[in-house]
């Protein structure tokens, strides 16, 4: 699996991403060493925030979130015995 490059460093004056930045999380991450050059992207909190965040990580926006949610539901229905354990 190909590793994604980190997002640009969180700097309110020079942010180089089209994603909305979670500035509170950015302030915390700046103190945590290895994450200093990454920017936490804000995901919509519409009940699908996990799938929104995964979509942002995969392609940079939330357009895949409904498809990811549907594919996850299908996976869990088809293999419910595995997930019930």
C-alpha positions as CSV (number, residue, x, y, z in Angstrom):
1,X,0.0,0.0,0.0
2,X,1.3,3.4,-1.0
3,X,1.9,5.8,2.0
4,X,0.2,9.2,1.7
5,X,2.4,12.3,2.1
6,X,1.8,14.4,5.1
7,X,-0.3,17.6,4.8
8,X,1.6,20.9,5.0
9,X,2.6,22.3,8.4
10,X,-0.2,24.1,10.3
11,X,0.5,27.8,9.9
12,X,-2.5,30.1,9.9
13,X,-0.7,32.6,7.6
14,X,0.5,30.1,5.0
15,X,-1.8,27.0,4.9
16,X,-1.4,25.2,1.6
17,X,-4.4,23.0,1.6
18,X,-8.0,23.3,0.3
19,X,-9.2,21.4,3.4
20,X,-10.7,23.1,6.4
21,X,-8.2,22.9,9.2
22,X,-9.1,22.0,12.8
23,X,-7.0,24.7,14.5
24,X,-7.5,23.4,18.1
25,X,-6.2,20.0,17.0
26,X,-3.3,21.7,15.1
27,X,-2.2,23.5,18.3
28,X,-2.2,20.2,20.2
29,X,-0.4,18.3,17.4
30,X,2.4,20.9,17.2
31,X,3.4,19.8,20.7
32,X,3.6,16.1,19.8
33,X,6.9,15.8,18.0
34,X,6.3,13.5,15.0
35,X,3.1,15.2,13.9
36,X,4.5,18.7,13.7
37,X,4.4,18.8,9.9
38,X,0.8,17.5,9.5
39,X,-2.4,19.4,9.5
40,X,-5.6,17.9,11.0
41,X,-8.4,18.4,8.5
42,X,-11.9,19.1,9.9
43,X,-14.6,16.6,8.8
44,X,-18.3,17.3,8.8
45,X,-20.0,16.2,12.0
46,X,-23.2,14.9,10.3
47,X,-23.3,11.5,11.9
48,X,-20.9,10.1,9.2
49,X,-17.8,11.8,10.6
50,X,-15.7,8.5,10.5
51,X,-16.5,7.9,6.9
52,X,-16.0,11.7,6.1
53,X,-12.6,11.5,7.7
54,X,-11.7,8.3,5.8
55,X,-12.8,9.9,2.5
56,X,-10.7,13.0,3.3
57,X,-7.7,10.8,4.0
58,X,-8.2,8.8,0.8
59,X,-8.9,11.5,-1.7
60,X,-8.9,14.9,0.0
61,X,-12.6,15.5,0.2
62,X,-15.8,13.9,1.6
63,X,-17.3,12.7,-1.7
64,X,-16.6,9.0,-1.0
65,X,-18.2,9.0,2.5
66,X,-21.6,7.7,1.4
67,X,-20.1,5.0,-0.8
68,X,-17.7,4.0,2.1
69,X,-20.7,3.8,4.5
70,X,-22.7,1.7,2.1
71,X,-19.8,-0.7,1.3
72,X,-19.2,-1.1,5.1
73,X,-22.9,-1.9,5.7
74,X,-22.8,-4.5,2.8
75,X,-19.6,-6.0,4.2
76,X,-21.2,-6.3,7.7
77,X,-24.4,-7.9,6.4
78,X,-22.6,-10.4,4.1
79,X,-20.3,-11.4,6.9
80,X,-22.4,-10.8,10.0
81,X,-21.4,-14.1,11.7
82,X,-17.8,-12.9,11.6
83,X,-18.6,-9.5,13.1
84,X,-21.0,-10.8,15.8
85,X,-18.2,-12.9,17.4
